[in-house]
Amino acid sequence: QKSAAEGHYGSYLLEKRDWKLVQEIVEAMSKSVKIPISCKIRLLQTESQTIEFAKLLEAAGCSLLAVHGRQRGSQRHGRKGPADLDQIAAIKQALSIPVIANGNVRTPEDIWINLEKTKADGIMSAEGLLANPAIFKEALLLREGKCCEGNLLRQVALEYLDLAQEWEVPLDVQEQHVSHILGLSSSTGGASWQHRKTAAEKSKELSLESKPADPEGEEEEDSRPRRLWQVKQRLHECKSTEDL
């Protein structure tokens, strides 16, 4: 991200010249509080460098390490291919603290595949959870050989809208999350959804797609609440998100 580059934080602290600074930050935090300190990193240029950096964090007081199995991308290309699970496995083997694997989780099956391949202590998901907040629940049901009762995504969308109303979540945030859950957002790769091919039609029907900018620069005050109310009504009427 441009802001991370300009502010010199996040993955821009992975350069070896900044290792001492990162070590001092983690040491200071671990000595200042009684709760465990966790860290999250990306891969460095080589596996040996990543392991060396991970060991430095462990020695500095890191109690749990999450590893995104990709190198830092560029502002033009945010990610560089699939996550390297073999490197995460190597990091896990080299450390004595818990390691969380991050990357390549789009389906419930991916969770068990990643755990088996990396031997990690846990799994972290970002975009996969935006598209399917019930992905870990589905993974547990999959391992137990059970089927989901009803449509989990429909239940999640309805529960989210109820909580959003209770906690007065901004309307634009509600729209974004509901779009992710219904598979209408390209940023979460609605590709994993069986109804991807009809996403455009559904987006138009539900009026959740981006609208042309208003000449006056303002949207009708009641348009978003009305659209979200329509979505909620449709979710109550349908048995699953695919029926929308």
C-alpha positions as CSV (number, residue, x, y, z in Angstrom):
1,Q,0.0,0.0,0.0
2,K,1.2,3.5,-0.8
3,S,0.5,4.7,2.7
4,A,2.7,1.9,4.2
5,A,5.5,2.8,1.8
6,E,5.3,6.5,2.6
7,G,4.9,5.9,6.4
8,H,7.6,3.2,6.4
9,Y,5.6,0.6,8.3
10,G,4.1,-2.8,7.7
11,S,5.9,-5.0,5.2
12,Y,8.2,-2.1,4.4
13,L,10.0,-2.9,7.7
14,L,11.1,-6.3,6.4
15,E,14.3,-4.9,4.9
16,K,17.4,-6.1,6.8
17,R,18.4,-2.5,7.7
18,D,15.2,-2.3,9.8
19,W,15.5,-5.6,11.6
20,K,17.2,-3.9,14.6
21,L,14.3,-1.4,14.8
22,V,11.7,-4.2,14.6
23,Q,13.6,-6.2,17.3
24,E,13.6,-3.1,19.6
25,I,9.9,-2.6,19.1
26,V,8.9,-6.2,19.9
27,E,11.3,-6.3,22.9
28,A,9.9,-3.0,24.3
29,M,6.3,-4.3,23.9
30,S,6.9,-7.7,25.4
31,K,8.6,-6.1,28.4
32,S,6.0,-3.5,28.9
33,V,2.9,-5.6,29.1
34,K,1.8,-8.9,30.7
35,I,-0.2,-10.1,27.7
36,P,1.5,-12.1,24.9
37,I,2.8,-10.1,21.9
38,S,2.1,-11.5,18.4
39,C,3.6,-10.5,15.1
40,K,2.6,-11.0,11.5
41,I,5.1,-11.0,8.6
42,R,5.4,-11.7,4.9
43,L,8.1,-13.8,3.2
44,L,11.5,-12.2,2.5
45,Q,13.6,-12.8,-0.6
46,T,14.8,-16.2,0.5
47,E,13.6,-18.9,2.8
48,S,16.7,-18.6,4.9
49,Q,16.2,-14.9,5.4
50,T,12.6,-15.4,6.5
51,I,13.6,-18.0,9.0
52,E,16.4,-15.8,10.3
53,F,13.9,-12.9,10.8
54,A,11.3,-15.1,12.4
55,K,13.9,-16.4,14.9
56,L,14.8,-12.8,15.7
57,L,11.2,-12.0,16.5
58,E,10.9,-15.0,18.7
59,A,14.1,-14.1,20.6
60,A,12.7,-10.5,21.0
61,G,9.6,-11.8,22.8
62,C,7.1,-12.6,20.1
63,S,4.8,-15.3,21.5
64,L,2.9,-16.1,18.3
65,L,3.9,-15.5,14.6
66,A,1.4,-15.2,11.7
67,V,3.0,-15.7,8.3
68,H,1.5,-14.5,5.1
69,G,3.0,-16.8,2.6
70,R,3.8,-14.2,0.0
71,Q,6.5,-11.6,-0.5
72,R,5.5,-8.0,-0.4
73,G,3.8,-7.0,-3.6
74,S,4.0,-3.8,-5.5
75,Q,1.4,-1.0,-5.7
76,R,0.5,-2.2,-9.2
77,H,0.5,-5.9,-8.3
78,G,-0.7,-6.4,-4.7
79,R,-0.1,-10.1,-4.6
80,K,2.4,-12.4,-6.3
81,G,0.7,-15.7,-7.1
82,P,-0.4,-18.3,-4.5
83,A,1.0,-18.4,-1.0
84,D,4.1,-20.5,-0.5
85,L,2.9,-23.1,2.0
86,D,6.2,-24.9,2.0
87,Q,8.0,-21.9,3.4
88,I,5.4,-21.5,6.1
89,A,6.1,-25.2,7.0
90,A,9.8,-24.5,7.2
91,I,9.2,-21.5,9.5
92,K,7.0,-23.6,11.7
93,Q,9.6,-26.3,12.0
94,A,12.3,-23.7,12.9
95,L,10.4,-22.0,15.7
96,S,9.2,-23.1,19.1
97,I,6.3,-20.6,19.3
98,P,2.9,-21.1,17.6
99,V,2.8,-20.3,13.9
100,I,-0.4,-19.2,12.1
101,A,-0.6,-19.8,8.3
102,N,-2.1,-17.1,6.2
103,G,-2.9,-17.5,2.5
104,N,-4.6,-19.8,0.0
105,V,-7.9,-20.1,2.0
106,R,-10.9,-19.7,-0.2
107,T,-12.9,-22.7,0.7
108,P,-13.5,-24.8,3.9
109,E,-11.4,-27.6,2.3
110,D,-8.5,-25.2,1.9
111,I,-8.3,-24.9,5.7
112,W,-7.5,-28.6,6.3
113,I,-5.2,-28.7,3.2
114,N,-3.2,-25.8,4.6
115,L,-3.0,-27.2,8.1
116,E,-1.8,-30.6,6.8
117,K,0.8,-29.1,4.5
118,T,2.2,-26.5,6.9
119,K,1.7,-28.2,10.3
120,A,0.8,-24.8,11.5
121,D,-1.0,-24.2,14.8
122,G,-3.8,-22.3,13.2
123,I,-5.1,-20.7,10.0
124,M,-5.8,-17.0,9.3
125,S,-8.0,-15.9,6.4
126,A,-8.7,-12.4,5.1
127,E,-10.6,-12.2,1.8
128,G,-12.0,-15.7,2.2
129,L,-13.7,-14.6,5.4
130,L,-15.1,-11.5,3.8
131,A,-16.8,-13.6,1.1
132,N,-17.8,-16.4,3.6
133,P,-17.8,-15.4,7.3
134,A,-18.9,-19.0,8.1
135,I,-15.9,-20.6,6.4
136,F,-14.5,-21.9,9.7
137,K,-17.8,-23.2,10.8
138,E,-18.2,-25.1,7.5
139,A,-14.7,-26.5,7.8
140,L,-15.5,-28.0,11.2
141,L,-18.7,-29.5,9.9
142,L,-16.8,-30.9,7.0
143,R,-14.3,-32.6,9.3
144,E,-17.2,-34.0,11.3
145,G,-18.9,-35.3,8.2
146,K,-22.0,-33.1,8.8
147,C,-24.0,-31.0,6.5
148,C,-24.9,-27.4,7.0
149,E,-28.4,-27.0,8.3
150,G,-30.1,-24.5,6.0
151,N,-28.0,-21.9,4.2
152,L,-25.2,-20.5,6.4
153,L,-24.5,-17.6,4.2
154,R,-28.1,-16.5,4.2
155,Q,-28.1,-16.8,8.0
156,V,-24.8,-14.9,8.3
157,A,-26.1,-12.0,6.1
158,L,-29.3,-11.6,8.1
159,E,-27.4,-11.8,11.4
160,Y,-24.9,-9.2,10.1
161,L,-27.7,-6.8,9.1
162,D,-29.4,-7.1,12.5
163,L,-26.1,-6.5,14.3
164,A,-25.2,-3.6,11.9
165,Q,-28.5,-2.0,12.7
166,E,-28.1,-2.5,16.5
167,W,-24.6,-1.0,16.5
168,E,-25.3,1.7,13.9
169,V,-22.7,0.6,11.4
170,P,-22.2,3.1,8.6
171,L,-24.4,2.4,5.6
172,D,-21.5,2.2,3.2
173,V,-19.8,-0.4,5.3
174,Q,-23.0,-2.4,5.5
175,E,-23.2,-2.4,1.7
176,Q,-19.6,-3.5,1.3
177,H,-20.0,-6.4,3.6
178,V,-23.3,-7.6,2.3
179,S,-21.9,-7.4,-1.3
180,H,-19.0,-9.6,-0.2
181,I,-21.3,-12.2,1.4
182,L,-23.6,-12.3,-1.6
183,G,-20.8,-12.7,-4.0
184,L,-21.3,-9.3,-5.7
185,S,-17.9,-7.9,-4.9
186,S,-15.0,-8.5,-7.3
187,S,-12.4,-7.7,-4.6
188,T,-13.1,-11.0,-2.8
189,G,-13.2,-13.0,-6.0
190,G,-16.8,-13.9,-6.0
191,A,-15.3,-16.6,-8.3
192,S,-15.7,-19.2,-5.6
193,W,-19.5,-18.8,-5.6
194,Q,-21.6,-21.1,-7.8
195,H,-23.8,-18.2,-8.7
196,R,-20.9,-16.0,-9.9
197,K,-22.2,-16.0,-13.5
198,T,-25.4,-14.3,-12.4
199,A,-23.7,-11.8,-10.1
200,A,-24.2,-9.0,-12.5
201,E,-27.9,-9.6,-12.9
202,K,-28.3,-9.9,-9.1
203,S,-26.3,-6.8,-8.5
204,K,-28.6,-4.9,-10.8
205,E,-31.7,-6.4,-9.3
206,L,-30.7,-5.6,-5.8
207,S,-29.4,-2.2,-6.7
208,L,-26.1,-2.8,-4.8
209,E,-23.8,-2.1,-7.8
210,S,-22.0,1.1,-8.0
211,K,-24.1,3.9,-9.3
212,P,-23.0,6.9,-11.5
213,A,-22.0,9.9,-9.5
214,D,-24.7,12.4,-8.8
215,P,-24.2,15.6,-10.7
216,E,-24.5,17.5,-7.5
217,G,-22.1,15.1,-5.8
218,E,-24.6,13.8,-3.3
219,E,-26.6,10.6,-3.2
220,E,-30.3,10.6,-2.2
221,E,-30.3,10.5,1.6
222,D,-32.7,7.5,1.8
223,S,-31.4,5.4,-1.1
224,R,-28.9,3.2,0.8
225,P,-31.3,2.3,3.7
226,R,-33.9,1.4,1.1
227,R,-31.6,-0.8,-0.8
228,L,-30.4,-2.6,2.3
229,W,-34.0,-3.0,3.5
230,Q,-34.8,-4.6,0.1
231,V,-31.9,-7.0,0.4
232,K,-33.0,-8.0,3.9
233,Q,-36.5,-8.6,2.8
234,R,-35.3,-10.8,-0.1
235,L,-33.1,-12.8,2.3
236,H,-36.0,-13.5,4.5
237,E,-38.1,-14.6,1.5
238,C,-35.4,-16.9,-0.1
239,K,-34.2,-20.2,1.3
240,S,-30.6,-19.5,0.2
241,T,-28.4,-16.8,-1.3
242,E,-28.5,-18.6,-4.6
243,D,-32.3,-18.0,-4.8
244,L,-31.9,-14.3,-4.8
